[in-house]
Amino acid sequence: MTAHDPAAGRRKLLPARRLALLASVAGLGAAVLFAGPGANGLRDALAPSAATAQTTQRIAGFADVVAKVKPAVVSVRVKMNDEKTRGMTGFNDDNDEESGPRSMPPGMEQFFRRFGMPMPNTPNTPRGERGQRNFSMSQGSGFFISADGYVVTNNHVVSNAKTVEITTDDGKSYDAKVVGSDAKTDLALLKVDGRSDFPFVTLNGTKPRIGDWVIAVGNPFGLGGTVTAGIISADGRDIGSGPYDDFIQIDAPVNRGNSGGPAFDANGNVIGVTTAIFSPSGGSVGIGFAIPADTVKNVVAQLKDGGHVTRAWIGVQIQPVTKDIADSLGLKEAEGALVAEPQPDAPAAKAGIKAGDVIVSVNGQVVKDARGLAKMVAGMNPDSTVELGVLRDGARQIVPVKLAQFPEDQKQAKTSRDQRDQSSGETGALGLTLAPADGAGAKGVVVTGVNPNGPAAERGFRPGDIILEVAGKPVSSPNDVRKAMDDARSGGKNTVLMRVKSEQGTRFVALPAGKA
């Protein structure tokens, strides 16, 4: 009997394994794994099909696409008045009444960055003169969308600009003027005069898919003409930067100075405008955000026509319906937009919309969340009348509302509050310390202290917040709050809805009734 040699079997397998590895690296498909040992079998296995060869050629690189689109991408250099300059990497946390307070996990604001690039003082400036000039410089990116010199970039790149200069891929510089800008979508339109033959690119007409290739071109760190690639990681992202957030998330590396640059698909069409990154360090960690091309089309068209964007407005502060809030209101699903407060004399208030209403549809179209409602209304004609489907006290009704134009000079209402040293009204395990509101005509109960480990802190309560209502009833003292919580527990409720006013606006918050 011949002794079995295990190594012999392994030796026989080695050539096949090497062959399979070679074929895999060459991109020739799995057919080679079944090739016979004969010469004809090997030759047939190594001969790629026409489809395989075409695929291999297609994924070889993006050089052809880049050669076509790169000449249309520009560097944007901005001179700004120092007294008007804001930090170019600070997170834009503006709130708008139509969308209600923006929210994100505590401590995350520092990681979301607009990434236009501030420029240091010119090295050739004499030391004694540095820091004495009354302007500062910043850089970003942009791209031509027409041969006659219209350029798209971010609003935060050119905000408060004294002068704007663009530099093309061939190194030529041109003065540009700001045609118009829109802070809510962070878009701006520039115009360069004197030529009608600028290379330009086209905004994509179809929605990209998650997993599609994306190519970003821009001016990171002032280097100019830099190309990176990746995929679309997600869509519909809300990062808390504005009422109409609907960002495409990409993993193509983008850094400071890429702001306002285009993100292309594999065919060279613009799928978005890069505008923000998620970054603990300030550099790319593979999470970037781009404004979708369909939003860019709509905004740019209005900026080109009139220099500003006109949106419809119903005049309410709204917030998402969470599971806790849905339970408090007796709703089956956590859907719709909860009205935290209608604005006085605004269209919604005139139509009878009340705080606590849940808007579930617009002209029969389902409203999934607060952000969806804001986008739906904003895209409508300001002079039109819409039918809002509203849930109130468990019953559904239709409320006609005549829309109005969003006030152009509307500013965020910021209320400064005096520091209150005296406090009373501990609310036990909720982690709140309360006091009556001060001043003539003051309403509600002031939060003077928040236990960072309590349920109230988890739901965003801060000192200075004012509790206006608990379980639908107005409160004016800490005892009113305690009594309302006791009544809720006695009635078998797991959560209690509070109406709270803060510097960011008015909102509803559901707190656990069993922990008061």
Residue pairs with C-beta under 8 A, 6 or more apart in sequence:
19 32
19 35
19 42
20 32
20 33
23 29
23 32
23 33
23 45
23 46
27 48
27 52
27 55
27 56
28 45
28 46
28 48
28 52
29 48
29 49
29 52
31 45
32 45
32 46
34 45
35 41
35 42
35 44
35 45
36 42
48 56
62 213
62 215
62 227
62 229
62 266
65 215
65 264
65 266
65 267
65 268
66 215
66 217
66 227
68 268
69 201
69 215
69 217
69 262
69 264
69 268
70 169
70 217
70 225
70 227
71 168
71 169
71 170
71 199
72 143
72 144
72 169
72 198
72 199
72 200
72 201
72 262
73 141
73 142
73 143
73 169
73 201
73 217
73 218
73 225
73 261
73 262
74 141
74 142
74 143
74 144
74 151
74 166
74 167
74 168
74 169
75 139
75 140
75 141
75 142
75 166
75 167
75 219
75 222
75 224
75 225
76 139
76 140
76 141
76 142
76 151
76 153
76 157
76 158
76 164
76 165
76 166
76 176
76 190
76 219
76 260
77 119
77 137
77 138
77 139
77 164
77 165
77 166
77 167
78 116
78 137
78 138
78 139
78 140
78 157
78 158
78 161
78 163
78 164
78 165
79 135
79 136
79 137
79 161
79 162
79 163
79 164
80 135
80 136
80 137
80 138
80 159
80 160
80 161
80 162
81 134
81 135
81 160
81 162
82 133
82 134
82 135
82 136
83 134
84 160
85 136
85 160
86 159
86 160
87 118
88 114
88 115
88 116
88 117
88 118
88 138
88 156
88 157
88 256
88 259
89 113
89 114
89 115
89 116
89 118
89 256
89 282
90 113
90 114
91 109
91 110
91 112
91 113
91 114
91 241
91 276
92 114
92 156
92 183
92 186
92 241
92 242
93 102
93 109
93 240
93 241
94 102
94 183
94 184
94 241
94 242
94 412
95 101
95 102
95 412
95 504
95 505
96 184
96 242
96 243
96 374
96 412
97 315
97 316
97 317
97 343
97 410
97 505
98 243
98 313
98 314
98 315
98 316
98 317
98 318
98 374
98 377
98 378
98 406
99 242
99 243
99 244
99 318
99 370
99 371
99 374
100 317
100 318
100 319
100 340
100 370
100 505
100 507
101 317
101 319
101 502
101 504
101 505
101 507
102 240
102 241
102 242
102 504
103 240
103 460
104 112
104 239
104 240
110 280
111 278
111 279
111 280
112 239
112 240
112 241
112 276
112 277
112 278
112 279
113 256
113 276
113 277
113 278
113 279
113 282
114 154
114 156
114 186
114 259
114 275
114 276
115 254
115 255
115 256
115 257
115 258
115 259
115 276
115 277
116 138
116 139
116 140
116 154
116 156
116 157
116 256
116 257
116 259
116 260
117 138
117 139
117 140
117 219
117 220
117 221
117 222
117 256
117 257
117 259
118 136
118 137
118 138
119 136
119 137
119 138
119 139
119 222
121 130
121 131
121 133
135 162
138 157
139 219
139 222
139 257
140 153
140 154
140 157
140 158
140 219
140 257
140 258
140 259
140 260
140 261
141 153
141 157
141 217
141 218
141 219
141 257
141 258
141 259
141 260
141 261
141 262
141 274
142 151
142 152
142 153
142 157
142 166
142 190
142 260
142 261
143 151
143 152
143 153
143 200
143 201
143 217
143 261
143 262
143 270
144 150
144 151
144 198
144 199
144 200
144 201
145 151
145 152
145 200
145 201
145 202
145 203
145 300
146 198
146 200
147 196
147 197
147 198
147 199
147 200
148 195
148 196
148 198
149 174
149 191
149 192
149 193
149 194
149 195
149 196
149 198
150 179
150 189
150 190
150 191
150 300
150 304
151 166
151 176
151 189
151 190
151 191
151 192
152 187
152 188
152 189
152 190
152 260
152 262
152 273
152 296
152 300
153 187
153 188
153 190
153 259
153 260
153 273
154 186
154 187
154 188
154 259
154 260
154 273
154 275
155 181
155 182
155 183
155 185
155 186
155 187
155 188
156 186
156 259
156 275
157 188
157 259
157 260
158 164
158 178
158 181
158 188
158 190
159 181
159 183
159 188
161 178
163 175
164 175
164 176
164 177
164 178
164 190
165 173
165 174
165 175
165 176
166 173
166 174
166 176
166 190
166 192
167 173
167 174
167 224
168 174
168 198
169 224
169 225
174 192
174 194
175 192
176 190
176 191
176 192
177 190
177 191
177 193
178 188
178 189
178 190
179 189
179 190
179 191
179 303
179 304
179 307
180 188
180 189
180 302
180 303
180 304
180 306
180 307
180 308
180 309
181 187
181 188
181 189
181 303
182 188
182 299
182 302
182 303
182 308
182 309
183 242
184 242
184 243
184 244
184 309
184 311
185 242
185 244
185 291
185 295
185 299
185 309
186 241
186 242
186 275
186 291
187 273
187 291
187 295
187 296
187 299
187 300
187 303
188 260
188 303
189 300
189 303
189 304
192 198
201 262
201 264
201 268
201 269
201 270
202 269
202 270
203 269
203 270
203 293
203 296
203 297
204 265
204 269
204 270
204 271
204 293
205 269
205 293
207 235
207 292
207 294
208 214
208 232
208 235
208 248
208 265
208 271
209 232
210 231
210 232
210 233
210 234
210 235
211 231
211 232
212 231
212 232
212 265
212 266
213 229
213 230
213 231
213 265
213 266
214 229
214 230
214 231
214 232
214 250
214 252
214 263
214 264
214 265
214 271
215 227
215 228
215 229
215 252
215 263
215 264
215 265
215 266
216 227
216 228
216 229
216 230
216 250
216 252
216 253
216 254
216 258
216 261
216 262
216 263
216 264
216 274
216 288
217 225
217 226
217 227
217 261
217 262
217 264
218 226
218 254
218 257
218 258
218 259
218 260
218 261
218 262
218 274
219 225
219 226
219 257
219 258
219 261
220 226
220 254
220 255
220 256
220 257
220 258
221 255
221 256
221 257
222 257
223 257
226 258
228 252
228 253
228 254
229 252
230 250
230 251
230 252
230 253
230 286
231 250
231 251
231 252
232 248
232 249
232 250
232 271
233 249
233 250
233 251
233 287
234 248
234 249
235 246
235 247
235 248
235 249
235 292
236 246
236 247
237 245
237 246
237 247
237 248
237 249
237 289
238 245
238 246
238 247
238 371
239 245
239 247
239 276
239 278
239 289
241 276
243 371
243 374
243 378
244 295
244 371
244 374
244 375
244 378
245 371
246 292
246 295
246 371
246 375
247 272
247 275
247 276
247 289
247 290
247 291
247 292
248 263
248 271
248 272
248 289
248 290
248 291
248 292
249 287
249 288
249 289
250 263
250 272
250 274
250 288
250 289
250 290
251 286
251 287
251 288
252 263
252 288
253 284
253 286
253 288
254 261
254 274
254 277
254 284
254 288
255 277
255 283
255 284
256 282
256 283
258 274
258 288
259 274
259 275
259 276
260 273
260 274
260 275
261 273
261 274
262 270
262 272
262 273
262 274
263 270
263 271
263 272
263 273
263 274
263 290
264 270
264 271
265 271
269 293
270 293
270 296
271 290
271 292
271 293
272 290
272 291
272 292
272 293
272 296
273 290
273 291
273 296
274 288
274 289
274 290
275 289
275 290
275 291
276 288
276 289
277 284
277 285
277 287
277 288
277 289
278 285
278 287
278 288
278 289
279 285
279 287
298 379
299 309
302 308
302 309
302 310
303 309
308 408
310 382
310 405
310 406
311 377
311 378
311 379
311 382
311 405
311 406
312 377
312 378
312 379
312 380
312 381
312 382
312 384
312 403
312 404
312 405
312 406
313 346
313 347
313 377
313 378
313 382
313 403
313 404
313 405
313 406
313 407
314 346
314 347
314 348
314 353
314 377
314 388
314 401
314 403
314 404
315 342
315 343
315 346
315 347
315 348
315 349
315 404
316 339
316 340
316 341
316 342
316 343
316 346
316 348
316 353
317 339
317 340
317 341
317 342
317 343
317 505
317 506
317 507
318 337
318 338
318 339
318 340
318 359
318 370
318 373
318 374
319 337
319 338
319 340
319 370
319 507
319 508
320 334
320 337
320 338
320 369
320 370
320 371
321 329
321 331
321 334
321 335
321 336
321 337
321 338
321 358
321 369
321 370
322 334
322 510
323 334
324 495
324 510
325 331
325 334
325 338
325 495
325 497
325 508
325 510
326 332
326 333
326 334
326 335
327 494
327 495
327 510
328 493
328 495
328 496
328 497
328 510
329 356
329 358
329 391
329 394
329 497
330 394
331 358
331 391
335 360
335 366
335 367
335 368
335 369
336 358
336 359
336 360
336 367
336 368
336 369
336 391
337 358
337 359
337 367
337 369
337 370
337 372
337 373
337 374
338 356
338 357
338 358
338 370
338 508
339 348
339 353
339 354
339 355
339 356
339 357
339 358
339 359
340 355
340 499
340 505
340 506
340 507
340 508
341 355
341 505
341 506
342 348
342 349
342 353
342 354
342 355
343 349
346 404
347 401
347 402
347 403
347 404
348 401
350 402
351 388
351 399
351 400
351 401
351 402
352 399
353 359
353 388
353 390
353 399
353 401
354 392
355 499
355 506
356 392
356 472
356 499
356 508
357 390
357 391
357 392
358 390
358 391
358 392
359 367
359 373
359 388
359 389
359 390
360 366
360 367
360 389
360 390
360 391
360 396
361 367
361 387
361 388
361 389
362 373
362 376
362 377
362 386
362 387
362 388
362 389
363 386
363 387
364 387
364 389
365 376
367 373
367 376
367 389
377 386
377 403
378 406
380 386
380 403
381 403
382 403
382 404
382 405
382 406
383 402
383 403
384 402
384 403
385 400
385 401
385 402
385 403
386 400
386 401
386 403
387 398
387 399
387 400
387 401
388 398
388 399
388 400
388 401
389 396
389 397
389 398
390 396
390 397
390 398
390 399
413 505
414 503
415 503
417 446
417 464
418 438
420 435
420 438
420 446
420 448
422 435
422 448
423 433
423 434
423 435
423 448
423 449
424 433
424 434
424 435
424 478
425 432
425 433
425 434
425 435
425 445
425 477
425 478
425 479
425 481
425 482
426 432
426 433
426 434
427 433
427 434
427 456
427 478
427 481
427 482
427 485
427 516
428 515
428 516
429 454
429 455
429 515
429 516
430 454
430 455
430 456
430 485
430 511
430 512
430 515
430 516
431 450
431 451
431 452
431 453
431 454
431 455
431 456
431 457
431 461
432 447
432 449
432 450
432 451
432 454
432 456
432 461
433 447
433 448
433 449
433 450
434 445
434 446
434 447
434 448
434 467
434 478
434 481
435 445
435 446
435 448
435 478
436 442
436 445
436 446
436 476
436 477
436 478
437 443
437 444
437 445
437 446
437 466
437 476
438 446
443 466
443 468
443 474
443 476
444 466
444 467
444 468
444 474
444 475
444 476
444 501
445 466
445 467
445 475
445 476
445 477
445 478
445 480
445 481
446 464
446 465
446 466
446 467
447 456
447 461
447 462
447 463
447 464
447 465
447 466
447 467
448 463
449 463
450 456
450 457
450 461
450 462
450 463
451 457
455 511
455 512
455 515
456 511
459 509
459 510
459 511
460 509
461 500
461 509
462 502
464 502
464 503
465 500
465 501
465 502
466 500
466 501
466 502
467 475
467 481
467 498
467 499
467 500
468 474
468 475
468 499
468 500
468 501
468 506
469 475
469 498
469 499
470 480
470 481
470 484
470 485
470 496
470 497
470 498
470 499
471 484
471 487
471 488
471 493
471 496
471 497
472 497
473 480
473 484
474 480
475 481
475 484
482 516
484 496
485 496
485 513
485 516
486 516
488 496
488 513
489 513
489 514
489 516
493 513
494 512
494 513
494 514
495 510
495 511
495 512
495 513
496 510
496 511
496 512
496 513
497 508
497 509
497 510
498 508
498 509
498 510
498 511
499 506
499 507
499 508
500 506
500 507
500 508
500 509
